[in-house]
């Protein structure tokens, strides 16, 4: 399957990377980017491994989540559509996930 990363998800990844840089955690910043790539590659090979989520928004029907390897508090939210894995968001678990996803 081919990954398609939506602009909002790209922004999420960039913000998390910048957070690590701001905190002086340069090693973690680099590991995070690598971990996102590894996790997305895993999903492309086994797309149904992510946990399904229930949503009242019909656009998000079938939404799944999978943790970023080594950064398990951060999850990749994605949809399986045809031969694509559409990465909707990449969010830390302390955020209001339901509200962000429903209003995105």
DSSP file (Angstrom, degrees, kcal/mol; ACC not computed):
  #  RESIDUE AA STRUCTURE BP1 BP2  ACC     N-H-->O    O-->H-N    N-H-->O    O-->H-N    TCO  KAPPA ALPHA  PHI   PSI    X-CA   Y-CA   Z-CA
    1    1 A X              0   0    0      0, 0.0     2,-0.4     0, 0.0    83,-0.2   0.000 360.0 360.0 360.0 152.2    0.0    0.0    0.0
    2    2 A X  E     -a   84   0A   0     81,-2.5    83,-2.6    42,-0.0     2,-0.3  -0.829 360.0-131.8 -99.7 131.9    1.1    3.5   -0.7
    3    3 A X  E     -a   85   0A   0     -2,-0.4     2,-0.5    81,-0.2    83,-0.2  -0.655  17.7-170.1 -83.8 139.3    1.1    6.1    2.2
    4    4 A X  E     -a   86   0A   0     81,-3.0    83,-2.9    -2,-0.3     2,-0.7  -0.975   8.9-157.1-126.1 115.2   -0.5    9.5    1.7
    5    5 A X  E     -a   87   0A   0     -2,-0.5    83,-0.1    81,-0.2    81,-0.1  -0.832  13.4-138.6 -99.4 115.2    0.3   12.0    4.5
    6    6 A X     >  -     0   0    0     81,-2.3     4,-2.2    -2,-0.7     3,-0.5  -0.300  24.2-110.2 -67.4 154.1   -2.3   14.7    4.8
    7    7 A X  H  > S+     0   0    0      1,-0.2     4,-2.5     2,-0.2     5,-0.2   0.856 118.2  55.6 -54.7 -38.3   -1.0   18.3    5.5
    8    8 A X  H  > S+     0   0    0      1,-0.2     4,-2.0     2,-0.2    -1,-0.2   0.897 108.7  47.8 -63.3 -38.9   -2.4   18.3    9.0
    9    9 A X  H  > S+     0   0    0     -3,-0.5     4,-2.5    78,-0.4    -2,-0.2   0.894 109.6  52.6 -68.5 -40.3   -0.4   15.1    9.8
   10   10 A X  H  X S+     0   0    0     -4,-2.2     4,-2.6     1,-0.2    -2,-0.2   0.920 109.6  49.9 -58.9 -42.9    2.7   16.6    8.3
   11   11 A X  H  X S+     0   0    0     -4,-2.5     4,-2.6     2,-0.2    -2,-0.2   0.895 108.7  52.1 -62.3 -40.5    2.2   19.6   10.6
   12   12 A X  H  X S+     0   0    0     -4,-2.0     4,-2.2     2,-0.2    -2,-0.2   0.926 111.0  47.2 -60.2 -45.5    1.8   17.4   13.6
   13   13 A X  H  X S+     0   0    0     -4,-2.5     4,-2.4     1,-0.2    -2,-0.2   0.924 113.2  48.3 -63.4 -45.3    5.0   15.6   12.8
   14   14 A X  H  X S+     0   0    0     -4,-2.6     4,-2.8     1,-0.2    -2,-0.2   0.907 110.4  51.2 -63.1 -42.8    6.9   18.9   12.3
   15   15 A X  H  X S+     0   0    0     -4,-2.6     4,-2.1     2,-0.2    -1,-0.2   0.899 111.2  47.8 -62.8 -40.3    5.5   20.3   15.5
   16   16 A X  H  X S+     0   0    0     -4,-2.2     4,-2.0     2,-0.2    -1,-0.2   0.919 112.4  49.3 -66.9 -42.1    6.6   17.3   17.5
   17   17 A X  H  X S+     0   0    0     -4,-2.4     4,-2.1     1,-0.2    -2,-0.2   0.934 111.6  49.0 -59.4 -47.6   10.1   17.4   15.9
   18   18 A X  H  X S+     0   0    0     -4,-2.8     4,-3.1     1,-0.2    -1,-0.2   0.854 106.6  57.1 -62.8 -35.4   10.4   21.1   16.7
   19   19 A X  H  X S+     0   0    0     -4,-2.1     4,-2.2     2,-0.2    -1,-0.2   0.940 107.6  47.1 -60.3 -47.5    9.3   20.5   20.3
   20   20 A X  H  <>S+     0   0    0     -4,-2.0     5,-2.7     2,-0.2     4,-0.3   0.911 113.5  48.5 -61.7 -41.9   12.2   18.0   20.7
   21   21 A X  H ><5S+     0   0    0     -4,-2.1     3,-1.6     1,-0.2    -2,-0.2   0.936 110.4  51.1 -62.1 -47.0   14.6   20.5   19.2
   22   22 A X  H 3<5S+     0   0    0     -4,-3.1    -1,-0.2     1,-0.3    -2,-0.2   0.869 109.7  50.7 -58.3 -38.3   13.3   23.3   21.4
   23   23 A X  T 3<5S-     0   0    0     -4,-2.2    -1,-0.3    -5,-0.2    -2,-0.2   0.481 118.3-113.5 -79.2  -2.1   13.8   21.1   24.4
   24   24 A X  T < 5S+     0   0    0     -3,-1.6     2,-1.3    -4,-0.3     3,-0.3   0.624  76.6 133.5  79.8  13.0   17.4   20.4   23.3
   25   25 A X     >< +     0   0    0     -5,-2.7     4,-2.2    -6,-0.2    -1,-0.1  -0.516  18.3 157.2 -94.5  65.8   16.5   16.7   22.7
   26   26 A X  H  > S+     0   0    0     -2,-1.3     4,-1.9     1,-0.2    -1,-0.2   0.868  70.9  51.5 -62.4 -39.6   18.3   16.6   19.3
   27   27 A X  H  > S+     0   0    0     -3,-0.3     4,-2.5     1,-0.2    -1,-0.2   0.922 110.3  49.1 -63.2 -44.2   18.7   12.8   19.4
   28   28 A X  H  > S+     0   0    0      1,-0.2     4,-2.6     2,-0.2    -2,-0.2   0.873 107.1  56.6 -63.4 -37.1   15.1   12.3   20.2
   29   29 A X  H  X S+     0   0    0     -4,-2.2     4,-1.8     2,-0.2    -1,-0.2   0.938 111.1  42.4 -60.5 -47.4   14.1   14.6   17.3
   30   30 A X  H  X S+     0   0    0     -4,-1.9     4,-2.0     1,-0.2    -2,-0.2   0.902 114.6  50.2 -66.2 -41.5   16.0   12.5   14.8
   31   31 A X  H  X S+     0   0    0     -4,-2.5     4,-2.8     1,-0.2    -2,-0.2   0.871 107.3  56.1 -64.0 -36.1   14.8    9.2   16.3
   32   32 A X  H  X S+     0   0    0     -4,-2.6     4,-2.5     2,-0.2    -2,-0.2   0.941 107.0  47.3 -62.5 -47.9   11.2   10.5   16.2
   33   33 A X  H  X S+     0   0    0     -4,-1.8     4,-2.0     1,-0.2    -1,-0.2   0.932 114.8  47.0 -59.6 -45.5   11.3   11.2   12.4
   34   34 A X  H  X S+     0   0    0     -4,-2.0     4,-2.5     1,-0.2    -1,-0.2   0.907 111.3  52.1 -61.3 -41.5   12.9    7.8   11.8
   35   35 A X  H  X S+     0   0    0     -4,-2.8     4,-2.7     2,-0.2    34,-0.6   0.872 107.1  51.9 -65.6 -37.8   10.2    6.1   14.0
   36   36 A X  H  X S+     0   0    0     -4,-2.5     4,-2.6     2,-0.2     5,-0.2   0.938 111.1  48.0 -62.6 -45.4    7.4    7.8   12.2
   37   37 A X  H  X S+     0   0    0     -4,-2.0     4,-2.3     1,-0.2    -2,-0.2   0.921 113.4  47.3 -60.9 -44.3    8.8    6.5    8.9
   38   38 A X  H  X S+     0   0    0     -4,-2.5     4,-2.2     2,-0.2    -1,-0.2   0.909 112.7  49.1 -63.5 -42.8    9.2    3.0   10.3
   39   39 A X  H  X S+     0   0    0     -4,-2.7     4,-2.1     2,-0.2    -2,-0.2   0.893 111.6  48.2 -66.5 -40.2    5.7    3.0   11.8
   40   40 A X  H  X S+     0   0    0     -4,-2.6     4,-2.1     2,-0.2    -1,-0.2   0.905 110.3  52.3 -66.5 -40.4    4.1    4.2    8.5
   41   41 A X  H  X S+     0   0    0     -4,-2.3     4,-1.5    -5,-0.2    -2,-0.2   0.901 108.1  52.1 -61.0 -40.4    6.1    1.5    6.6
   42   42 A X  H  X S+     0   0    0     -4,-2.2     4,-2.2     1,-0.2     3,-0.3   0.930 109.0  49.9 -59.6 -45.5    4.7   -1.1    9.0
   43   43 A X  H  < S+     0   0    0     -4,-2.1    -1,-0.2     1,-0.2    -2,-0.2   0.853 105.3  57.1 -64.4 -34.2    1.2    0.1    8.4
   44   44 A X  H  < S+     0   0    0     -4,-2.1     3,-0.4     1,-0.2    -1,-0.2   0.860 113.5  40.4 -64.1 -33.9    1.7   -0.1    4.6
   45   45 A X  H  < S+     0   0    0     -4,-1.5    -2,-0.2    -3,-0.3    -1,-0.2   0.796 134.7  19.3 -83.1 -29.9    2.6   -3.7    5.0
   46   46 A X  S >< S+     0   0    0     -4,-2.2     3,-1.7    -5,-0.2     4,-0.3  -0.573  71.1 169.2-139.2  71.1    0.0   -4.6    7.6
   47   47 A X  G >  S+     0   0    0     -3,-0.4     3,-0.7     1,-0.3    -1,-0.1   0.733  72.4  57.4 -63.7 -25.2   -2.7   -1.9    7.4
   48   48 A X  G 3  S+     0   0    0      1,-0.2    -1,-0.3    -5,-0.0     4,-0.1   0.348  79.6  90.1 -90.9   9.5   -5.3   -3.6    9.6
   49   49 A X  G <   +     0   0    0     -3,-1.7    -1,-0.2    -6,-0.1    -2,-0.1   0.767  67.6  94.2 -73.8 -23.8   -3.0   -3.9   12.6
   50   50 A X  S <  S-     0   0    0     -3,-0.7     2,-0.3    -4,-0.3    16,-0.2  -0.345  88.4-102.8 -69.9 149.5   -4.1   -0.6   14.0
   51   51 A X  E     -B   65   0A   0     14,-1.8    14,-1.8     1,-0.1    -1,-0.1  -0.555  36.8-122.7 -72.9 128.1   -6.9   -0.4   16.5
   52   52 A X  E     -B   64   0A   0     -2,-0.3     2,-0.4    12,-0.2    12,-0.3  -0.409  24.5-150.5 -69.6 148.4  -10.2    0.8   15.0
   53   53 A X        -     0   0    0     10,-2.8     2,-0.4     7,-0.2     9,-0.4  -0.912  10.9-127.0-119.4 147.3  -11.9    3.9   16.4
   54   54 A X        +     0   0    0     -2,-0.4     2,-0.4     7,-0.1     7,-0.1  -0.793  33.3 176.9 -92.5 134.1  -15.5    4.7   16.6
   55   55 A X        -     0   0    0     -2,-0.4     7,-0.1     1,-0.1     8,-0.0  -0.997  35.7-150.0-139.7 142.1  -16.5    8.1   15.2
   56   56 A X  S    S+     0   0    0     -2,-0.4     2,-0.7     5,-0.0    -1,-0.1   0.602  81.5  90.8 -81.8 -12.0  -19.7   10.0   14.7
   57   57 A X    >   -     0   0    0      1,-0.2     3,-1.5     3,-0.1     4,-0.1  -0.763  69.9-152.6 -86.6 116.0  -18.2   11.7   11.7
   58   58 A X  G >  S+     0   0    0     -2,-0.7     3,-1.3     1,-0.3    -1,-0.2   0.778  93.6  64.1 -62.1 -25.4  -18.9    9.6    8.6
   59   59 A X  G 3  S+     0   0    0      1,-0.3    -1,-0.3    -3,-0.0    -2,-0.0   0.818 103.5  48.8 -64.8 -29.4  -15.8   10.9    6.9
   60   60 A X  G X  S+     0   0    0     -3,-1.5     3,-2.2     3,-0.1    -1,-0.3   0.249  78.1 137.2 -96.2  12.5  -13.7    9.2    9.6
   61   61 A X  T <  S+     0   0    0     -3,-1.3    -7,-0.1     1,-0.3    -3,-0.1  -0.415  74.5  21.7 -59.9 126.9  -15.5    5.8    9.3
   62   62 A X  T 3  S+     0   0    0     -9,-0.4    18,-0.3     1,-0.3    -1,-0.3   0.500  85.8 161.6  91.3   5.2  -12.9    3.1    9.5
   63   63 A X    <   -     0   0    0     -3,-2.2   -10,-2.8   -10,-0.2     2,-0.3  -0.347  14.7-174.9 -61.5 136.4  -10.3    5.3   11.2
   64   64 A X  E     -BC  52  78A   0     14,-2.8    14,-2.5   -12,-0.3     2,-0.3  -0.846  11.5-147.4-127.1 164.0   -7.6    3.4   12.9
   65   65 A X  E     -BC  51  77A   0    -14,-1.8   -14,-1.8    -2,-0.3     2,-0.3  -0.976  12.0-179.8-135.6 152.9   -4.6    4.3   15.2
   66   66 A X  E     - C   0  76A   0     10,-1.8    10,-3.6    -2,-0.3     2,-0.1  -0.985  30.6-112.9-148.8 136.2   -1.1    2.9   15.7
   67   67 A X  E     - C   0  75A   0     -2,-0.3     2,-0.5     8,-0.3     8,-0.3  -0.388  30.9-111.0 -72.4 148.5    1.6    4.0   18.0
   68   68 A X  E >   - C   0  71A   0      6,-2.9     3,-2.6     3,-0.7     6,-0.3  -0.688  47.4-102.4 -74.4 125.1    4.8    5.5   16.7
   69   69 A X  T 3  S+     0   0    0    -34,-0.6   -30,-0.1    -2,-0.5   -31,-0.1  -0.269 105.0   6.4 -57.1 122.9    7.5    2.9   17.5
   70   70 A X  T 3  S+     0   0    0    -35,-0.0    -1,-0.3    -2,-0.0     3,-0.1   0.304 125.6  68.2  86.7  -9.4    9.5    4.0   20.6
   71   71 A X  E X   +C   68   0A   0     -3,-2.6     3,-2.7     3,-0.2    -3,-0.7  -0.461  60.1 165.1-134.0  57.7    7.2    7.0   21.1
   72   72 A X  E 3   +     0   0A   0      1,-0.3    -1,-0.1    -5,-0.2    -3,-0.1   0.636  67.5  66.6 -61.9 -17.4    4.0    5.1   22.1
   73   73 A X  E 3  S+     0   0A   0     -6,-0.1    20,-3.0    -5,-0.1     2,-0.5   0.638  94.1  71.1 -75.0 -12.0    2.3    8.1   23.6
   74   74 A X  E <  S- D   0  92A   0     -3,-2.7    -6,-2.9    -6,-0.3     2,-0.4  -0.911  73.0-166.6-107.8 128.3    2.1    9.5   20.0
   75   75 A X  E     -CD  67  91A   0     16,-2.9    16,-2.0    -2,-0.5     2,-0.5  -0.878  19.6-133.5-121.1 147.8   -0.3    7.7   17.7
   76   76 A X  E     -CD  66  90A   0    -10,-3.6   -10,-1.8    -2,-0.4     2,-0.5  -0.864  19.5-156.4 -94.8 125.4   -0.8    7.7   13.9
   77   77 A X  E     +CD  65  89A   0     12,-3.2    11,-2.5    -2,-0.5    12,-1.4  -0.918  27.5 161.3-105.2 126.0   -4.4    8.1   12.9
   78   78 A X  E     -CD  64  87A   0    -14,-2.5   -14,-2.8    -2,-0.5     2,-0.4  -0.940  33.4-141.0-147.2 161.3   -5.1    6.7    9.5
   79   79 A X  E     - D   0  86A   0      7,-2.1     7,-3.0    -2,-0.3     2,-0.6  -0.944  18.3-135.1-121.9 145.3   -7.7    5.4    7.0
   80   80 A X  E     + D   0  85A   0     -2,-0.4     2,-0.4   -18,-0.3     5,-0.2  -0.910  32.2 170.8 -99.2 118.0   -7.4    2.6    4.6
   81   81 A X  E >   - D   0  84A   0      3,-2.5     3,-2.3    -2,-0.6     2,-0.2  -0.958  57.7 -53.6-135.5 116.4   -8.7    3.7    1.2
   82   82 A X  T 3  S-     0   0    0     -2,-0.4     0, 0.0     1,-0.3     0, 0.0  -0.386 122.2 -20.3  54.6-119.5   -8.3    1.5   -1.9
   83   83 A X  T 3  S+     0   0    0     -2,-0.2   -81,-2.5    -3,-0.1     2,-0.3   0.017 122.0  92.6-105.4  26.4   -4.6    0.9   -2.1
   84   84 A X  E <   -aD   2  81A   0     -3,-2.3    -3,-2.5   -83,-0.2     2,-0.6  -0.911  62.4-147.1-123.9 148.0   -3.6    3.8    0.1
   85   85 A X  E     -aD   3  80A   0    -83,-2.6   -81,-3.0    -2,-0.3     2,-0.8  -0.963  24.2-156.0-104.9 111.1   -2.9    4.4    3.8
   86   86 A X  E     -aD   4  79A   0     -7,-3.0    -7,-2.1    -2,-0.6     2,-0.8  -0.810   4.7-148.4 -94.8 110.1   -4.1    8.0    4.4
   87   87 A X  E     +aD   5  78A   0    -83,-2.9   -81,-2.3    -2,-0.8   -78,-0.4  -0.686  20.9 176.2 -80.5 110.6   -2.4    9.4    7.4
   88   88 A X  E     -     0   0A   0    -11,-2.5   -79,-0.3    -2,-0.8     2,-0.3   0.929  59.4 -14.8 -84.5 -50.2   -4.9   11.8    8.9
   89   89 A X  E     - D   0  77A   0    -12,-1.4   -12,-3.2   -80,-0.1     2,-0.4  -0.973  44.4-147.6-150.7 160.1   -3.1   13.0   12.1
   90   90 A X  E     + D   0  76A   0     -2,-0.3     2,-0.3   -14,-0.2   -14,-0.2  -0.918  39.2 171.6-131.8 104.3   -0.1   12.1   14.3
   91   91 A X  E     - D   0  75A   0    -16,-2.0   -16,-2.9    -2,-0.4     2,-0.2  -0.893  36.5-119.8-129.2 145.1   -1.1   13.2   17.8
   92   92 A X  E >   - D   0  74A   0     -2,-0.3     3,-1.8   -18,-0.3   -18,-0.3  -0.574  32.0-122.4 -75.8 142.3    0.2   12.9   21.4
   93   93 A X  T 3  S+     0   0    0    -20,-3.0     4,-0.2     1,-0.3    -1,-0.1   0.637 105.8  67.8 -63.8 -16.8   -2.3   11.0   23.7
   94   94 A X  T 3  S+     0   0    0    -21,-0.2    -1,-0.3     2,-0.1     2,-0.1   0.566  85.5  89.6 -80.8  -6.9   -2.5   14.0   26.1
   95   95 A X  S <  S-     0   0    0     -3,-1.8     2,-2.0     1,-0.1     3,-0.2  -0.402  99.2 -95.8 -83.6 165.8   -4.3   16.0   23.5
   96   96 A X     >  +     0   0    0      1,-0.2     4,-2.5    -2,-0.1     5,-0.2  -0.571  51.9 175.7 -80.7  79.0   -8.1   16.1   23.1
   97   97 A X  H  > S+     0   0    0     -2,-2.0     4,-2.9    -4,-0.2     5,-0.3   0.902  71.0  50.9 -56.6 -50.3   -7.9   13.5   20.3
   98   98 A X  H  > S+     0   0    0      1,-0.2     4,-2.6     2,-0.2    -1,-0.2   0.925 113.3  45.2 -57.6 -47.4  -11.7   13.1   19.8
   99   99 A X  H  > S+     0   0    0      2,-0.2     4,-1.8     1,-0.2    -1,-0.2   0.911 113.6  49.5 -64.0 -43.6  -12.3   16.8   19.5
  100  100 A X  H  X S+     0   0    0     -4,-2.5     4,-0.6     1,-0.2    -2,-0.2   0.941 115.5  42.9 -62.0 -47.5   -9.3   17.3   17.1
  101  101 A X  H >< S+     0   0    0     -4,-2.9     3,-0.7     1,-0.2    -2,-0.2   0.906 114.2  49.3 -67.7 -41.5  -10.4   14.4   14.9
  102  102 A X  H 3< S+     0   0    0     -4,-2.6    -1,-0.2    -5,-0.3    -2,-0.2   0.815 118.6  39.2 -68.5 -29.2  -14.1   15.3   14.8
  103  103 A X  H 3<        0   0    0     -4,-1.8    -1,-0.2    -5,-0.2    -2,-0.2   0.360 360.0 360.0-103.8   5.5  -13.4   19.0   14.0
  104  104 A X    <<        0   0    0     -3,-0.7    -1,-0.2    -4,-0.6    -2,-0.1   0.468 360.0 360.0 -78.2 360.0  -10.5   18.5   11.5
